Amino acid sequence: ARPNPAAVGEDESMVRNVEANIAMLEMLGDRPLSVIERKQPGVVPLQVLRGQAYMKLTVMGLKNQRFVFDTGATSVTVSPRLAARAKLTPIKPFTIAGTGARRTETGDLVLLEEVAVGEGILLRNVPATIREPAGPEEGLVGPALFYVFDITVDLKRRTLSFETPAGSRPA
């Protein structure tokens, strides 16, 4: 049963998020969600400013997009600027919980058909939320996106290493 539409708060946010995810899955059809198509271990450079790490991604063919690499993030966000340049079609509003000083924030859910990290990692059909970043970066990404790798963040050397876990082989 759906909560009363007049209700506000977490229940309403949860309903909106479920509706957004259903719409995204309907749009995907038979295509797999967040699949890593190419997964070669490797090292990519990080830029580190005042303790915050940034990495470059290629999103929808747009190279060298600067993203915050946030070890606490569980999803991907993209700036409205990047969404416009990549011609992303919003699916539905999605509520993001735990966004810094604010408890929640709403942004449109979109699907990134292609995200590349360096030359060795290519992801397809990555869900993301459009949200205005705090600075000049084009988005935020967390390590959960790279779930098939063991990841090492080395702020001293300014690198992010992707390693194949013991007992598995790269595709």
Summary of the structure (lengths in Angstrom):
residues: 171
radius of gyration: 16.7
end to end distance: 43.0
largest distance: 52.9
contacts: 482
relative contact order: 0.24
helix: 17%
strand: 45%
